[in-house]
Amino acid sequence: MKLRPPFPRHPGPIRPLRIVAILLATLLLHLIFADWGRKQLGVPQPSEPATPVVAVTLQPAPVVPAAPPQPKPKPTPQPKPKPRPKPPAPAPQRRPAPAPAPQPAQQEAPTVIAGNQGDWQLAPAATGTATGGGSGAGTADAAPAAPPPPPAPAPAHRPDPPQSAELNYNVEGLRNNQKVYGSGSIVWHNDGGRYRVDGRANVLFFTLLEFSSEGTLDDFGVAPALYTEKRFRKTATLTHFAHDSNTITFSASDNRYSRPGDAQDRASIIWQLAAIGRGNPDAFVAGATFELFVAGVRDAEPWQISVVGKDSIDIGGAPAPVWHLMRLPRPGSYDQKIDIWLAPQREWYPAKIRYTETNGEYLDMSLSSIRQPDPS
């Protein structure tokens, strides 16, 4: 078999591109014929090994529960060394009691020492020490609690409370820059072992001040147990004097005070001064002072009452000699100034009482008549 050339012969020169095309065509034809020949002769073609196919199924990984945290082993506590006991403090030695001194004409004022939150403890001036009501928290070697205050010393005066009487007063006051007028009364009852005093001051149809005090009469004079005070448009307040525990407490505050033997309230203080005047009239001289522990409606403090001097006041239209006493509040206080006029020729009854506020307002009670019970 004779093969024919794929392209007819052309006369003339053959270009290079044609030569390349002829060579490629010739090579392709050889490949085609070679492949056809192998198929005709049955020559097996080399085959590539088949790639194995692996089937994989994806499943969620099982959830493994987390193991609980293991507790940390606690360190074995080491025994603390026991502190060495402190040797007991030596018992204080009691000083021998001083020889009794002659009684002075004026009562010795107690020494007052303040504690926390207004807590006071009173002790006689001769002791020189007192302990307030501090908490003492965080102190390793705190001193032992102070014992209760010792009994008050013997009274320096011989109080002689006056006889029972009903006293009537003319009332004058200054409120809101206007003078007001009215009437009042003080009823003093003395049965020899107990006392009670009730007072009031009225203006028109209003009661500006109402008070009462009751208690016992002992060697110190007037010893109140309960004081009640009611002012205009205000709630009544109570002040308690516990004789068994020697404490003073209030319904209007949480304050608590130690009660000395001669403690007074705002009503009984007038009658205690009258009792001192009846028992020891020589104690009343111009410039003399009386210091007494007085409780009000919320707290208590020492009052220093000065004897201003002699004066004269009309009682029922007749002049009567009186002693003028005055109590000034401590500097910076909003408490009242109190003036008291006692009439020695009228059983030392209060002939006049004047309460003056820090803003200038006042309440004045002037004695107009005295009615004493029939001795029979």
C-alpha positions in Angstrom: 0.0 0.0 0.0 1.3 3.3 -1.0 0.8 6.4 1.1 0.0 9.6 -0.5 1.4 12.7 0.9 -1.1 14.8 2.9 -0.4 17.8 0.9 0.0 18.2 -2.8 3.3 19.4 -4.0 3.4 23.1 -4.8 5.9 24.5 -7.0 8.2 27.1 -5.5 10.0 27.4 -2.3 8.4 26.2 1.0 8.1 28.7 3.8 9.3 27.8 7.4 5.8 27.8 8.9 4.6 25.3 6.4 7.6 23.1 7.2 6.6 23.2 11.0 3.0 22.4 10.2 4.0 19.5 7.9 6.2 18.1 10.7 3.5 18.4 13.3 0.9 16.8 11.0 3.4 13.9 10.2 4.0 13.3 13.9 0.3 13.3 14.6 -0.3 10.8 11.9 2.4 8.5 13.2 0.8 8.6 16.7 -2.6 7.8 15.3 -1.2 4.9 13.3 0.8 3.6 16.2 -2.2 3.5 18.4 -4.3 1.8 15.8 -1.6 -0.8 15.3 -1.5 -1.7 19.0 -5.2 -2.2 19.1 -5.1 -4.4 16.1 -2.3 -6.6 17.5 -3.9 -6.8 20.9 -1.0 -5.3 22.8 -2.4 -4.5 26.3 -2.0 -0.9 27.4 -0.4 -0.3 30.8 -3.1 0.7 33.2 -2.7 2.7 36.3 -3.6 0.9 39.6 -7.1 1.8 40.7 -7.3 4.2 43.6 -9.1 2.6 46.5 -12.2 4.6 47.6 -12.7 4.7 51.4 -16.1 5.7 52.7 -16.0 7.8 55.9 -19.1 8.6 58.0 -18.8 11.6 60.2 -20.4 11.3 63.6 -20.4 13.8 66.5 -17.8 13.0 69.1 -19.3 11.8 72.3 -19.5 14.4 75.1 -17.3 13.3 78.0 -18.5 14.8 81.3 -15.9 17.0 82.9 -14.5 15.5 86.1 -15.5 17.4 89.2 -12.7 19.6 90.6 -10.8 17.9 93.3 -10.8 19.9 96.5 -7.5 21.2 97.6 -6.3 19.5 100.6 -6.5 21.8 103.6 -3.3 22.5 105.4 -3.1 20.8 108.7 -3.5 23.6 111.3 -0.5 24.0 113.4 -1.3 24.3 117.1 -0.8 27.8 118.3 1.4 28.3 121.3 -0.6 29.1 124.3 0.0 32.5 125.8 1.6 32.6 129.1 -0.9 33.6 131.7 -0.3 37.1 133.1 0.3 37.3 136.8 -2.7 38.7 138.6 -2.5 42.4 139.3 -2.0 43.2 142.9 -5.1 44.2 144.7 -5.4 47.9 145.3 -4.6 49.0 148.7 -7.3 50.9 150.5 -6.3 54.2 151.9 -7.4 54.9 155.4 -10.4 57.1 155.6 -9.4 60.7 156.4 -10.5 62.2 159.6 -13.9 63.9 159.4 -13.6 67.5 158.6 -16.1 70.1 159.8 -19.0 70.6 157.4 -18.7 73.6 155.2 -21.6 76.0 154.8 -21.8 75.2 151.1 -22.2 71.7 149.6 -19.2 70.4 147.8 -19.9 70.2 144.1 -19.5 66.8 142.5 -16.9 66.2 139.8 -18.6 65.4 136.5 -16.9 63.4 133.8 -18.5 62.8 130.4 -18.5 59.5 128.7 -19.7 58.4 125.2 -23.0 59.6 123.8 -23.7 61.9 126.7 -23.2 59.2 129.4 -22.2 60.8 132.7 -20.9 59.3 135.8 -20.7 61.3 139.0 -18.3 60.8 141.9 -17.5 62.9 144.9 -14.7 65.4 144.3 -12.5 63.7 146.9 -12.2 60.5 144.8 -10.6 62.3 141.8 -11.5 59.7 139.2 -14.5 58.4 137.3 -15.0 56.3 134.3 -17.1 57.2 131.3 -19.2 54.8 129.2 -16.6 54.0 126.4 -16.9 50.8 124.5 -13.3 49.7 124.8 -13.5 47.6 121.7 -10.1 46.3 120.3 -8.2 46.8 123.6 -6.4 43.7 124.6 -5.7 44.6 128.2 -8.7 46.7 128.9 -9.1 47.9 132.5 -12.0 46.3 134.4 -15.3 48.1 134.4 -15.6 50.8 136.9 -17.8 50.0 139.9 -21.1 51.9 140.4 -20.7 55.4 141.7 -20.3 55.4 145.5 -23.1 56.8 147.6 -23.3 60.6 147.7 -21.6 62.2 150.7 -23.6 63.4 153.6 -25.6 66.5 152.8 -23.9 69.7 153.6 -27.2 71.4 154.5 -30.1 70.4 156.7 -33.0 70.7 154.3 -36.4 71.4 155.8 -39.1 71.2 153.0 -42.0 73.8 153.5 -45.5 72.9 154.5 -48.2 72.1 151.9 -49.7 75.1 150.1 -51.6 76.2 147.0 -49.9 79.2 145.3 -51.7 81.3 142.8 -49.8 83.5 140.2 -50.4 86.2 137.7 -48.8 85.2 134.4 -47.2 87.5 131.9 -45.4 86.3 128.8 -43.8 87.5 125.6 -44.5 85.4 122.5 -43.9 86.4 118.9 -43.1 90.0 120.0 -46.5 90.3 121.7 -47.2 90.3 125.4 -49.8 87.9 126.7 -51.4 87.7 130.2 -53.1 84.9 132.2 -53.0 83.0 135.4 -51.2 80.1 136.9 -50.9 77.9 140.0 -48.5 75.7 141.8 -49.8 73.1 144.3 -47.1 71.8 146.8 -48.0 68.8 148.9 -45.8 67.5 151.7 -47.0 64.6 153.9 -43.7 64.2 155.7 -42.3 61.3 153.8 -43.4 62.0 150.2 -44.1 65.1 148.1 -45.9 66.1 145.0 -45.9 69.4 143.1 -48.2 70.3 140.2 -48.0 73.5 138.2 -49.5 75.2 135.2 -49.5 78.6 133.4 -52.5 79.6 131.3 -53.0 82.4 128.8 -56.6 83.0 127.7 -57.8 79.4 126.9 -54.3 77.9 126.3 -52.0 76.2 128.7 -48.5 77.3 127.9 -46.7 75.1 130.5 -47.8 72.2 132.6 -45.5 70.2 134.9 -45.5 67.8 137.8 -42.9 66.2 140.1 -43.3 63.5 142.7 -41.0 61.5 144.9 -39.7 61.2 148.5 -38.3 63.4 151.2 -35.0 62.2 152.7 -31.9 63.5 154.4 -30.9 65.2 151.1 -34.2 67.0 150.9 -36.4 66.6 147.9 -35.7 63.3 146.0 -37.8 63.1 142.7 -38.9 59.8 141.2 -40.9 61.1 138.2 -41.0 64.4 136.4 -43.6 65.2 133.7 -43.5 68.3 131.4 -46.0 69.4 128.8 -45.5 72.6 126.7 -48.0 74.2 124.4 -48.5 72.1 121.2 -45.9 69.6 122.3 -46.0 66.0 123.5 -45.7 65.4 127.3 -42.3 64.0 128.3 -41.3 61.8 131.2 -38.0 61.8 133.2 -37.5 58.8 135.5 -35.3 58.7 138.6 -34.6 55.1 139.6 -33.5 55.1 143.2 -32.7 51.3 143.3 -30.2 51.5 140.4 -29.3 55.2 140.8 -30.0 56.0 137.2 -31.9 58.8 135.3 -33.6 58.0 132.0 -35.8 59.9 129.6 -38.8 59.2 127.3 -37.6 61.9 124.8 -34.1 60.5 124.4 -31.8 57.4 125.0 -29.5 59.3 127.4 -28.8 57.7 130.7 -27.1 59.3 133.7 -25.9 58.2 137.1 -28.1 59.6 139.8 -26.4 61.4 142.8 -28.3 61.6 146.0 -29.3 65.2 145.6 -30.4 65.0 141.9 -33.3 67.3 141.0 -35.7 68.0 138.1 -36.8 71.4 136.8 -39.8 71.6 139.2 -38.3 70.1 142.3 -35.2 72.3 142.2 -37.2 75.3 143.4 -38.5 73.4 146.4 -35.1 71.9 147.2 -33.7 75.5 147.3 -36.6 76.5 149.6 -35.9 73.5 151.8 -32.2 74.5 152.1 -33.3 78.1 152.9 -35.6 76.8 155.7 -33.0 74.4 157.1 -29.9 76.6 156.8 -30.8 80.3 156.1 -27.3 81.4 156.7 -26.2 79.8 153.4 -28.0 82.5 151.5 -25.6 85.4 151.1 -25.0 87.6 148.1 -22.5 85.8 145.8 -23.0 82.3 147.2 -23.6 79.5 144.7 -25.4 76.2 144.9 -24.4 73.4 142.5 -27.0 70.7 142.0 -27.4 68.0 139.3 -30.7 68.7 137.5 -32.5 66.6 134.8 -34.7 68.1 132.1 -36.7 66.4 129.4 -33.8 65.0 127.3 -30.6 65.2 129.4 -29.1 66.3 132.7 -26.2 68.4 133.8 -24.9 70.3 136.9 -26.7 73.6 137.5 -24.8 76.4 139.1 -27.3 78.7 140.9 -26.0 82.0 142.1 -27.5 84.1 144.9 -27.8 87.6 143.2 -28.9 89.4 146.4 -31.9 90.6 148.4 -34.9 92.2 146.7 -38.5 93.1 147.5 -41.7 91.9 145.7 -45.4 92.7 146.3 -47.4 89.7 147.4 -51.1 90.3 147.5 -50.5 94.0 147.6 -47.9 94.0 150.4 -44.1 94.2 149.9 -42.2 91.2 151.1 -38.4 90.7 151.2 -37.1 88.0 148.9 -33.8 86.4 147.9 -33.1 86.6 144.1 -31.4 83.5 142.7 -30.4 83.0 139.0 -29.4 80.1 136.9 -27.4 80.9 133.7 -27.1 78.1 131.0 -23.6 77.1 129.9 -22.1 79.1 127.0 -23.4 77.9 123.6 -26.5 76.2 125.1 -30.0 76.9 124.0 -31.4 76.2 127.4 -33.5 78.6 129.5 -32.3 81.2 131.9 -34.2 80.8 135.1 -34.7 83.5 137.8 -36.3 82.5 141.2 -37.3 84.8 144.1 -37.8 83.0 147.4 -39.7 84.7 150.3 -38.2 83.8 153.7 -41.1 85.3 155.6 -43.6 83.2 153.6 -42.2 79.7 154.3 -39.6 80.3 151.5 -42.3 79.8 148.9 -41.3 81.0 145.4 -42.7 84.5 145.1 -41.7 84.8 141.5 -40.4 82.6 138.7 -39.2 83.8 135.4 -38.2 81.6 132.4 -36.3 83.4 129.6 -35.5 81.8 126.2 -32.4 82.5 124.2 -34.6 84.4 121.6 -35.8 86.8 124.3 -39.3 85.3 124.9 -40.2 84.8 128.5 -42.8 83.5 130.9 -43.2 85.3 134.2 -45.2 84.0 137.2 -45.7 86.4 140.1 -47.3 85.2 143.3 -50.7 86.7 144.1 -52.1 84.6 146.9 -51.2 81.7 149.2 -53.7 79.2 150.6 -52.5 76.7 153.2 -54.6 73.8 154.4 -56.2 74.0 157.8 -53.8 72.6 160.4 -56.7 70.8 162.1 
